[in-house]
Structure formats: structure tokens, C-alpha cells
Amino acid sequence: MSTPTPEGVRLTAEQRRSWLRLIRSENVGPQTFRSLINHYGSASAALEALPDLSRRGGARRNIRIASEDEVDRELAAAERAGARFIGMGEPDYPPWLRHADQPPPLLCMRGASEVLARPAIAIVGARNASLAGQRMAQRLASGLGEAGFSIVSGLARGIDQSAHQAALATGTVAVFAGGVDVVYPEEHRPLLDKILAQQGAAISEMAMGWQPRARDFPRRNRIIAGMSLATVVVEAAERSGSLITARLALEQNREVMAVPGSPLDPRAAGTNRLLKQGAHLITDAADVIGALPQTLAPPTREGFELPSEEPEKQPLVEPASDDRSLILEALGPTPVHVDELIAHTKLSARLVAVILLELELAGRLERHPGGRISLVY
Amino acid sequence: MSTPTPEGVRLTAEQRRSWLRLIRSENVGPQTFRSLINHYGSASAALEALPDLSRRGGARRNIRIASEDEVDRELAAAERAGARFIGMGEPDYPPWLRHADQPPPLLCMRGASEVLARPAIAIVGARNASLAGQRMAQRLASGLGEAGFSIVSGLARGIDQSAHQAALATGTVAVFAGGVDVVYPEEHRPLLDKILAQQGAAISEMAMGWQPRARDFPRRNRIIAGMSLATVVVEAAERSGSLITARLALEQNREVMAVPGSPLDPRAAGTNRLLKQGAHLITDAADVIGALPQTLAPPTREGFELPSEEPEKQPLVEPASDDRSLILEALGPTPVHVDELIAHTKLSARLVAVILLELELAGRLERHPGGRISLVY
């Protein structure tokens, strides 16, 4: 049984296990997770349906479902690391992240959850930052920290490091691209210890022990941007990860801000480009605060609410194979919006959602920001 | 007799003498000059009317009118320096300057007038510029020069110097705060010689031999901004002269552009502030060109056209002293628009213009940008 609270609904231990098992299963991303819960009412019911859904979506082999053992091992690893899991909709879940694009259903967290409840500003930038860039990051982080904001960043060298360091006393959140027990870079272990010792937190959507790969960083960056009211880029070269974070912030309707720099410094090429594209020009913490939206309350957006108790399983219409063909023909490698697909096929939204779920679980569908989808070839 | 040409009307030698004598007379600024020509049809007629107008405006002593000797001496000095005078409305007059606020009736010019006919970009900035700032000025100036623009600046140290230097081959214009024979700073004499040797020009509205005072620089800056399609500020501290040039450009509806810099560099404080206020962010010459207005033709604006021959003197209504009192009561130290004054006093525009002319010649009226006026106490 889950316990409703004013700010959300707490998962029972059993629900949390099922959520963890579901999100760790093959081809289940945040969006699929949400669709599954919406259609099946609970993670446990969804887990039962996975093999059949995946087979109907055209999977050539059985879908890999996380085992109970795997879940036990991850829960044990989390306990050893002093980490715990927070489900979307639970009171501790970062409020802005809940309203972001594809929020992680479960966050693994080390440290104090209080820091996650405060309005957050992301400060990101170059790993090979200049001394001036590092000083700027420190000034912004300490000024914003003193103004009551938590500072979110990625624990990387350079700007991230400076931002965390300057916000230790006021509260800072490090978002990991791997498991929360995998400190990257290794040399930042003492910094992480300080963050955790001073009421800060480290969070990740990835499994305990997960070693981050290159593609995990943009995925992580969406969390940095999504949990923050604004993303401030301090120094960034062209084609750098910080620009991805800025783009992801923009796509989630969050403010993008950048610190200007000399056009002769390659580390200012990315920030100057952001400014040309309309990012707020920031030279101090007051600028950041002045450019924030009027209200600091998270935006409301339709999404699933956690059920206060396990609901009845909803009867799920099994799509006819003609309908599946219709969808497959309409889709291709170019991302299209789900609404376009519904309009084009004239199928019900519910039926389309089920077919997409099947395709996704079969590893044949890719989700893009803004509700767009494409086929995987 | 003046000679009409497709682009304007050439002054006769005699007209030019009268113009020079009128503009060098006491209390005759560009705006008064324009009003006088509009009311009296010619500079020579205006010169005759000056003593009477000034007395009616309440002057406590006779207005100082430039003598024929003075004019002879200035013409001789100009000839020795290889300079000549260009009247507003003449074909050589910088086309954008003619449509600026309070264009100088006469410009004294050394060098080649062809460079004045081309669309111009002003590049201005700090005298104590950083090496990076100087490199930026050079890049912008050479890029814009190659694209066909003339580069306008103030021959100062730092940014001005770099801009002129990089535009030597393509054509650059130095605008002086003193007479065109007074090189400031003295160490830039070789630079000036190169500018003049390579089809560039030096111009000034001030008399030959005039030593620039502090207040002459903002006055000069209005010419830099007014003759250019855009003013690009490369490095500028807070409260620097370059920001005055930028403000004057804005007041004349010209584009204002600024190069970003690190917030930790005081020489970027002014440029970053301009950017926050909406100036175009510029990192290369292509940015400048991209931010220019669609058409490079000078804007049209009502103004006096030079008469093709000496017209009849227009009968000038002498205002009643009651009308003068009405105007004096309505005016104060706070600048108000002439149109407000006309609306308030319900006097005719022509009558108000004559009274303002009297007050100005008596040294009792100050003109401000945008057609506003205030009393001098």
C-alpha cells in the first residue's frame, strides 16, 4: 500500500522493487515506463505483460527482463553506498524534473533529499575552463547559493567542479552519467565526499555500478537541465556537451543563460553562439535571478499520477495486425510527432500508444524530445 | 551661383565663405545654422540679421560675429594643410551624416572625399585596449573593409588605432575633436599620414587650429556615429566615451553592436552592458554585415535643401514681446520637445522657431538630441 502525502505519494517497498525491475528491463526507457504504467496501472502488471507486448511488436528474441536477483543486488549495492531510490511522484523527487521531458521514473540518490526540493540552477561549462571561467562559475554559484538556489552540475573538471565547490555550504547536486557509486572523474571523489557531507546530493537514473559511456552524458545532461529552472553556461567551445545541456534546457522550456567571453577565446565560441541565439547574457548572480521566470513554482503538465493503491488492471485492447502495419508504414527514420501519426492513421490515440509500446519494447522505436518518434533500422 | 548636380548642390566660393563665417560666429551651432538658413534663405542674409536677432533674444552684449579676416585666416590654414570645406547638401558630404541629428553644416576635410561616399561602419573602443581587443578591432576592420565598407573612428590609442590601421588599404576616416590640422594624440601623426596617403580622410567640424577640449569629444562622437550605418564597440569600460558614441548612434536610429568579453575584464563591462541592453552581439565581420539594415541607402528625413540660387529674403515676422515672455515662462532647465512648446503656447511653429533662434543666438537656449530644448541659466 502506498501512502498519500500532500506533495505526492510514497511507493511501498514492493512497488519500488517492481519499478526498479521494470526500468532495468530491456528497451524500457522513461517514456515506455510511463506508457506501461498508464496502460497497466502498476509496474508489476506491466512486467507480466512485457514478453507478450515485445513479441507482438516484432521482437526476434525474448525481451530481457531484469531478474529478481539483479534487483536484489542493486538494492544491496545502493544500501552499501548509502543510496536510496526515489520514484517520480514521490515527495522527494525533484519538483521541476517531474515536469521535464522524459523524467526518470526512478532516481538513485546519495546524500540529503532536502536539497532536491529547492529551486535549482544548473551551472555547466568547459572541462578545460580558463581561470577566469572558473572564477565566474564560483561567483555565480556562491551568489545563487546565498540567494537560496541549489546548484546543479555534473561533477566534471573545470566549470562543474568550480560550481560545486563554491556551493558546498549552501547545497549542491551532482548528477552522474553512471551509477551513483561510480565517481567520474576518480580524482573528484574528495569533492563528492564534501558535497555529501554538507547536505548536498548525488543522483543518477543509471544502475548502481554502471560505468558511463559517451552516450550516457547527453542523457545525464537532460536531467541536469530538466531539474533546473535555468541552465547557465559559463565557458563552452563549439560542439561541446554544455551546448547539448543548453539545447535540452531550451527544449524543456527552461531558461538558457550564458556568460560572454572574448571571440578570440575558443572556450567562448559556444557561449557567444548561445547569446546570438537569444540566451540571456549573464555577468553576475543578480542577472541570473533577474532572468528567471516570475514564478518559481514548477510548471504543471499532464502526466501520470501515482495511483494511491494498486488499481484494477485495465483491459488492454490488442491491436489488429492491420493497425500495426498501418503504423509501420507511416513511420520511418525521420522523427514525426505522435499526434501527426494519430491524425494520419485515423487510429485511436489509445491504440496507437499500445502499438508504439510494442514496437518500443521490441527495440524497433526510438523516442525523441518533444514527443517525436522514429523507427530503428 | 551654385551648380546643381544629381547628388546635391555645390556651393559657390562666396557662399562657402559666408557659411564658414556664419558657423564660426558666436552661439551658432548646427541647429541654429539650419534655422537661420531656413528663415533667411542664405548665410549672408543670416549674418546681417544676427545682431538684431541676438539683441531681441536678450543678449547683454553684442554677439561676436566671425570677421572676414578670421575666415581668410582659416581658409589659408586649410589650404596649407591640404584641407577643404564641404557643405551639407554638397555631393561630397557623407550621405548618412546628412540625415543624422544636427549634422555639421560644414566639414573640414583632408584626404580623399571618395571614401566619405561609401557606406561606413564606426569601430570604437577603449584606449587601454587589451591585445585581444586590438586583434578583434583589426579583424573586424579588415573584414568590413574588404566587404566594401569604410571604417570610421577617432584616431585614439587602442581600438581606434587598430581599426584605422587594419583598414588603411580599403579606406578609413578619422574624425577629429579639434581642427583637422591638430593631430591628437601627437604620436598618431604617422598613422594619419598613412590614412591620407591611402585614399582615406580626416574630417572635423571644428575650426582649423582648434585644440580639442574634453567636451569636444562627445560632440565629435556624434559625427562618428552619425556618419555610420552602425557603431561597433570592441572594448569599453563602464562610463567610457565609446558608450557615449553608442548612445548617440542609438539616438540617431543607427545600429549598435558590441563585442562580448569576460565579465571579469573591466574593459568588457561597457560592451556587456550594451549587449544586455539589446546591442547586436558581434564576433566577426559577417555578424556586423548580418545585423545591418536591409537597405544601405541613407534614410530620408526632412531638412533644408540648399537653394540653387540666392533666394529673396523672406519677410520675417518680428515676435511681440508677449510671445517671447510666453516662451520663456514655458521653458526651464528640463529639456522639453519643441512640439510640446508649440502645443502649450498655441503660437505658430514659425513664430516659436524665430523666438528660439533669438534665444539661442543670445546664448540663452540649449539644444538637446531629439529636438528637445532647455534654457541656459
Interface residues (C-beta under 8 A of the other chain):
Chain A: A132 G133 R135 M136 V259 P260 G261 S262 P263 L264 D265 A268 A269 N272 L275 K276 L281 I282 T283 D284 D287
Chain B: A132 G133 R135 M136 V259 P260 G261 S262 P263 L264 D265 A268 A269 N272 L275 K276 L281 I282 T283 D284 D287
